[in-house]
């Protein structure tokens, strides 16, 4: 948008969040599979470039930087936390060259770019010194209330904290969200006048509104379209309410794009998940991380998929677990299959019940339908892996690869001791322990010779009766 070079966004992210009873910084708690702070940064990046976003950090600053440094934002350290006004004082040098700034809270994750844009546009239209984003939540208790100069007026006369409300003001439902726009010069002129004359001995950014009004400057307010966007969380329970709100909204977004989700309130779908139209997601499915699913696939109940790419017309049966893997078009997985990191399941391949794969590639139409472990392996197209087959890929120190060609038949209960290679079209007899290369189109049988002693059991039972 125009004017971005004159706009900075400051995100407050220095607090401890002591009421969460957690050792983790508040802004690193997660909803929708992402830290609270990362949600806010994502929304801010839709408005300005990362270089124009300044995150004020303090408590466990190193952890916060590590979690979001890849976003390209800048950091301002508030070594000691003495309130929101003090946080902006710490950022004064970083922002003084900008004409305007927006102040966001790092623990208000549901804020939308559209709402930030509304705040910024209204601030410019009104040519205000300060613009306050407000809301009308169902229960305003605990929030500061907005006093407008007159009914219907855009201008604000004061922000009154909950404990200071007079009886007749308790009915006011419009709250201060703690999200603001400022003309930078007007803000910086008032920062030095803030006083810590409150129970916590802190400098509050809220007090800038009263200072500006007293100085005859224009302070206005604009209401967010949805009150939930400006709500934070001070307890784990409140945070999980935000998580539920976010995930249900995310499910609705996918359903609006043509995805069928049965019982969406039971599904866990992270922020960055993508699903194409006509795919069906059954109850109690988890889609995590950066998972992508193609069209006309079906994900059955209790399946968990994390950071995977799933193609078109794929069937994932009940209770499968997939991590950091790829499943191509037309494949069928499960039930109770486990695809560990590095698994690549080719088109129309089958991975059946209680089959585990790790760093394994299955070619087109390959099948491993029952009770099998395939680790560090490559399996060619149209190969059939029998029940109970194991690739012995680890010798206690190093991992080794098993290579199985195209159109191979591996009999049930065989063990393939890596490194080993089996050529195209070969047959492995059931129960074999394969330790050497098997040429193409050969039969390999490696098991002890069967011995049959007729009437042995009859004679044994007779002997036992005599004793």
C-alpha positions in Angstrom: 0.0 0.0 0.0 1.1 3.6 -0.4 2.9 5.2 2.5 4.4 2.0 3.8 7.8 3.6 3.9 6.4 6.0 6.5 4.7 3.4 8.7 6.3 1.1 11.3 4.6 -1.6 13.3 5.7 -2.2 16.9 4.7 -5.5 18.4 4.7 -5.8 22.2 6.3 -9.2 23.1 8.4 -8.6 26.2 6.1 -9.8 29.0 6.3 -12.9 31.2 2.6 -13.9 31.2 2.9 -14.9 34.9 -0.8 -15.9 35.1 -0.2 -18.7 32.7 1.9 -20.5 35.4 4.3 -21.5 32.6 8.1 -21.2 32.2 7.6 -20.5 28.5 7.3 -16.9 27.3 3.6 -16.0 26.8 4.0 -15.1 23.2 5.5 -18.5 22.4 2.5 -20.4 23.6 0.7 -21.8 20.5 -2.8 -21.7 19.0 -3.5 -23.2 15.6 0.0 -24.8 15.6 1.9 -21.5 15.7 3.2 -19.3 18.5 0.9 -16.4 19.3 3.6 -13.9 18.2 4.0 -15.6 14.8 0.3 -15.1 14.1 0.6 -11.4 14.9 3.8 -11.1 12.8 2.1 -12.8 9.8 -0.8 -10.3 10.0 1.6 -7.4 10.3 3.6 -8.6 7.3 0.5 -8.2 5.1 0.7 -4.4 5.8 4.4 -3.5 5.9 7.7 -5.1 5.0 9.5 -7.2 7.7 12.2 -4.5 8.1 9.4 -2.1 9.3 8.2 -4.5 12.0 9.9 -4.0 15.4 9.2 -6.6 18.0 9.9 -5.5 21.6 11.3 -8.4 23.5 12.4 -8.9 27.1 11.6 -12.1 29.0 13.6 -15.0 27.6 14.5 -12.8 24.7 16.8 -15.4 23.1 14.0 -17.9 22.9 11.7 -15.4 21.3 14.3 -14.4 18.7 15.0 -18.0 17.9 11.3 -18.8 17.3 10.6 -15.9 14.9 13.9 -14.7 13.5 13.2 -16.4 10.1 10.4 -13.8 9.5 13.0 -11.0 9.0 11.5 -8.7 11.6 13.7 -6.4 13.8 14.0 -6.7 17.5 14.1 -4.1 20.3 15.1 -5.2 23.7 13.3 -4.1 26.9 15.8 -5.4 29.4 13.6 -4.6 32.4 9.8 -4.6 31.9 8.2 -1.5 33.3 5.0 -1.4 31.3 3.8 -0.8 27.8 4.7 2.9 27.9 8.3 1.9 28.8 8.3 -0.6 26.0 7.7 2.2 23.4 10.3 4.3 25.1 12.8 1.5 24.5 11.7 1.5 20.8 11.8 5.3 20.4 15.1 5.3 18.6 14.0 2.6 16.2 10.8 4.4 15.2 11.6 8.1 15.3 12.1 8.4 11.5 8.7 7.0 10.7 5.8 9.3 10.3 3.3 6.9 11.9 3.4 3.7 13.9 0.9 1.0 14.7 1.2 -0.8 18.0 0.1 -4.4 18.2 0.1 -7.0 21.1 2.1 -10.1 20.6 -0.5 -12.1 22.6 -3.5 -11.2 20.5 -3.2 -13.8 17.8 -6.6 -13.5 16.0 -6.0 -10.0 14.7 -6.6 -10.0 10.9 -4.7 -8.0 8.3 -8.0 -6.5 7.2 -8.5 -5.1 10.7 -5.0 -3.7 10.9 -5.6 -2.1 7.5 -8.9 -0.6 8.7 -7.1 1.0 11.7 -4.3 2.4 9.5 -6.7 3.8 6.9 -9.0 5.4 9.5 -6.0 6.9 11.3 -4.9 8.6 8.1 -8.4 9.7 7.1 -9.0 11.3 10.5 -5.5 12.9 10.5 -5.4 11.9 14.2 -2.6 12.0 16.7 -3.8 8.7 18.1 -6.3 6.1 16.9 -7.6 3.4 19.2 -8.9 0.0 18.0 -12.0 -0.8 20.1 -14.5 -3.7 20.3 -17.7 -4.7 21.9 -17.2 -8.1 23.5 -20.0 -10.0 25.2 -18.3 -9.5 28.6 -16.2 -6.3 28.8 -15.2 -6.8 32.4 -11.6 -6.3 33.1 -11.0 -4.1 30.0 -10.6 -0.3 29.9 -13.7 1.5 28.5 -13.8 4.1 25.8 -15.5 7.4 26.6 -16.4 9.2 23.4 -16.9 13.0 23.3 -20.5 12.5 22.2 -22.7 9.7 21.1 -21.7 8.7 17.5 -18.6 10.8 17.6 -15.3 9.4 16.4 -13.3 11.4 19.0 -12.4 10.0 22.4 -12.3 12.0 25.6 -10.8 9.3 27.8 -9.9 5.7 28.4 -11.1 4.6 31.9 -9.7 1.4 33.4 -12.1 -1.1 35.0 -11.3 -0.3 38.6 -11.8 3.5 38.0 -15.2 3.2 36.3 -18.0 5.2 38.0 -21.3 3.3 38.5 -23.0 4.9 35.5 -20.0 3.9 33.3 -20.2 0.2 34.1 -22.8 -0.1 31.3 -20.3 1.0 28.7 -19.5 -1.9 26.4 -16.9 -0.5 24.1 -13.4 -1.6 25.3 -9.8 -0.5 24.6 -8.1 -3.3 22.7 -4.5 -2.1 23.4 -4.0 -1.8 19.7 -3.2 1.7 18.4 -2.1 3.9 15.6 0.0 7.1 16.4 1.5 10.0 14.6 5.0 9.3 15.7 6.0 12.8 16.6 3.0 13.3 18.8 3.6 10.0 20.6 7.3 10.7 21.2 6.4 14.2 22.6 4.3 12.6 25.3 6.3 9.5 26.2 8.5 11.5 28.7 5.4 12.7 30.5 4.2 9.3 31.5 4.1 8.7 35.2 4.1 5.4 37.1 1.5 6.5 39.6 -0.4 3.2 39.7 -0.4 0.0 41.8 2.2 -1.7 39.6 4.5 1.2 39.3 4.6 0.9 35.5 4.3 3.3 32.6 1.2 2.6 30.6 0.8 3.5 26.9 -2.9 3.9 27.6 -2.1 7.2 29.5 -0.9 8.8 26.3 -4.5 9.2 25.2 -5.3 11.5 28.2 -2.1 13.4 27.6 -2.9 14.0 24.0 -6.5 15.1 24.7 -5.2 17.5 27.4 -2.8 18.9 24.8 -5.7 19.5 22.4 -4.7 16.8 20.0 -7.1 14.6 18.1 -7.7 11.1 19.6 -10.2 8.9 17.7 -11.5 5.3 17.9 -12.6 2.8 15.3 -14.3 -0.5 16.1 -13.0 -3.9 15.0 -15.5 -5.9 13.0 -15.2 -8.9 15.3 -14.5 -8.6 19.0 -12.7 -11.9 19.2 -9.9 -10.5 17.1 -8.7 -8.3 19.9 -9.0 -10.7 22.7 -5.9 -12.0 24.5 -5.5 -14.8 27.0 -4.2 -14.7 30.6 -4.8 -18.4 31.4 -4.2 -21.7 29.5 -8.0 -22.2 29.5 -8.6 -18.8 27.8 -5.8 -19.6 25.3 -7.5 -22.9 24.4 -10.7 -21.0 23.8 -8.8 -18.9 21.3 -7.4 -22.0 19.8 -10.8 -23.5 19.4 -12.1 -20.3 17.8 -9.1 -20.2 15.4 -9.4 -23.8 14.4 -13.1 -23.7 13.7 -12.6 -20.6 11.6 -9.8 -22.4 9.7 -12.1 -25.4 9.1 -14.8 -23.1 7.8 -12.3 -21.5 5.5 -11.5 -24.9 4.0 -15.1 -25.8 3.7 -15.8 -22.6 1.9 -13.2 -23.8 -0.6 -15.0 -27.1 -1.2 -13.5 -29.4 1.4 -16.0 -31.6 3.3 -15.2 -31.8 7.0 -17.4 -34.0 9.2 -17.7 -32.7 12.8 -15.1 -29.9 12.3 -15.1 -29.2 16.0 -13.4 -32.5 16.6 -10.6 -31.9 14.0 -7.3 -30.2 14.7 -6.2 -28.3 11.6 -3.2 -26.0 11.8 -2.9 -22.5 10.3 -0.8 -23.4 7.3 -2.6 -26.5 6.2 -3.8 -26.6 2.6 -6.6 -28.9 1.3 -8.0 -28.9 -2.2 -11.7 -29.2 -3.1 -13.7 -32.4 -2.9 -11.5 -34.0 -0.3 -13.3 -35.5 2.7 -12.0 -35.2 6.2 -13.7 -37.4 8.8 -14.0 -36.7 12.5 -11.0 -36.6 14.9 -8.4 -36.0 12.2 -5.3 -33.9 12.9 -3.7 -32.0 10.0 -0.6 -30.4 11.4 2.3 -28.1 10.3 2.6 -27.4 6.6 0.5 -30.3 5.4 -0.9 -30.1 1.8 -3.6 -32.5 0.6 -4.9 -32.7 -3.0 -8.4 -33.1 -4.4 -10.8 -36.0 -4.0 -8.8 -37.6 -1.3 -10.3 -39.1 1.9 -8.8 -38.8 5.4 -10.5 -41.2 7.7 -10.9 -40.8 11.5 -8.0 -40.6 14.0 -5.4 -40.1 11.3 -2.6 -37.7 12.2 -0.7 -36.0 9.3 2.2 -33.6 10.0 4.3 -31.7 7.4 3.3 -34.1 4.6 2.2 -33.7 1.0 -0.7 -36.0 0.0 -1.8 -36.2 -3.6 -5.1 -36.5 -5.3 -7.5 -39.5 -4.9 -5.6 -40.8 -1.9 -7.2 -42.9 0.7 -5.8 -42.7 4.2 -7.7 -45.2 6.3 -8.3 -45.0 10.1 -5.6 -44.3 12.6 -2.6 -43.7 10.4 0.3 -41.5 11.4 2.3 -39.7 8.7 5.2 -37.3 9.4 7.4 -35.4 6.9 6.4 -37.8 4.0 4.9 -37.7 0.5 2.0 -39.8 -0.7 1.3 -39.6 -4.4 -1.9 -39.8 -6.4 -4.2 -42.8 -6.0 -2.2 -44.4 -3.1 -4.0 -46.2 -0.3 -2.6 -46.1 3.2 -3.6 -48.0 6.4 -5.4 -48.6 8.6 -2.8 -48.3 11.4 0.1 -47.5 9.1 3.0 -45.4 10.2 4.9 -43.3 7.7 8.0 -41.9 9.4 10.1 -39.0 8.0 11.5 -39.4 4.5 8.8 -41.9 3.2 7.8 -41.4 -0.4 4.8 -43.5 -1.4 4.4 -43.6 -5.2 1.2 -43.4 -7.3 -1.3 -46.2 -6.6 1.0 -47.8 -4.1 -0.5 -49.6 -1.0 0.8 -49.4 2.5 -1.4 -51.6 4.7 -2.3 -52.3 8.3 0.6 -52.2 10.8 3.2 -51.3 8.2 5.9 -48.9 9.1 8.2 -47.1 6.7 11.1 -44.8 7.3 13.2 -43.0 4.6 11.7 -45.4 2.1 10.5 -45.0 -1.5 7.8 -47.2 -2.9 7.4 -47.2 -6.7 4.1 -47.0 -8.6 1.7 -49.8 -7.6 4.1 -51.3 -5.1 2.4 -53.1 -2.2 3.3 -53.7 1.4 0.0 -54.7 2.9 0.6 -56.3 6.3 2.8 -56.2 9.4 6.0 -55.0 7.6 9.0 -52.7 8.4 10.7 -50.9 5.5 13.6 -48.7 6.6 16.2 -47.0 4.3 14.8 -48.9 1.4 13.8 -48.3 -2.3 11.1 -50.5 -3.7 10.4 -50.7 -7.4 7.1 -50.4 -9.2 4.6 -53.3 -8.9 6.7 -55.1 -6.3 4.8 -57.1 -3.7 6.1 -57.1 -0.1 4.6 -60.0 1.9 3.4 -60.0 5.5 6.0 -59.7 8.2 8.9 -58.6 5.9 11.7 -56.6 7.6 14.6 -54.7 6.1 17.4 -55.0 8.6 18.9 -51.5 8.0 20.8 -50.9 11.3 23.9 -52.9 12.5 24.0 -51.0 15.8 26.3 -48.3 14.5 25.4 -47.4 10.9 22.3 -47.5 8.6 22.4 -49.3 5.3 20.1 -49.3 2.3 18.0 -52.1 0.8 17.2 -51.8 -3.0 14.4 -53.9 -4.4 13.7 -53.8 -8.1 10.5 -53.7 -10.1 8.0 -56.6 -10.1 9.7 -58.4 -7.3 7.8 -60.8 -5.0 9.1 -60.9 -1.4 7.6 -63.8 0.5 6.1 -63.4 3.9 8.3 -63.3 7.0 11.5 -62.6 5.1 14.4 -60.5 6.5 16.5 -58.5 4.1 19.9 -57.7 5.7 21.2 -54.5 4.3 23.2 -53.5 2.4 21.5 -55.8 -0.1 20.0 -55.5 -3.6 17.3 -57.6 -5.2 17.0 -57.4 -9.0 13.9 -56.9 -11.1 11.4 -59.7 -11.3 13.1 -61.8 -8.6 11.3 -64.1 -6.1 12.2 -64.4 -2.4 10.9 -67.5 -0.8 8.8 -67.1 2.4 10.8 -67.1 5.6 14.1 -66.4 3.9 17.0 -64.4 5.4 18.6 -62.6 2.5 22.2 -61.4 3.0 23.5 -61.4 -0.5 22.5 -59.9 -3.9 19.7 -61.6 -5.7 20.0 -61.3 -9.5 17.0 -60.3 -11.7 14.4 -63.0 -12.3 16.1 -65.3 -9.8 14.6 -67.3 -7.0 16.3 -66.9 -3.6 15.5 -69.2 -0.7 17.5 -68.9 2.5 16.1 -70.9 5.4 16.9 -74.1 7.3 15.9 -77.4 5.7 12.7 -78.8 6.9 12.9 -82.1 8.7 9.8 -84.3 9.2 9.8 -87.3 11.6 6.7 -89.3 11.2 4.9 -90.5 14.3 7.3 -88.6 16.5 4.4 -86.9 18.5 2.6 -90.2 19.0 5.7 -91.8 20.5 6.4 -88.8 22.7 2.9 -88.9 24.2 3.1 -92.6 24.8 6.4 -92.1 26.6 4.9 -89.4 28.8 2.1 -91.6 29.9 4.5 -94.3 31.2 6.3 -91.8 33.4 
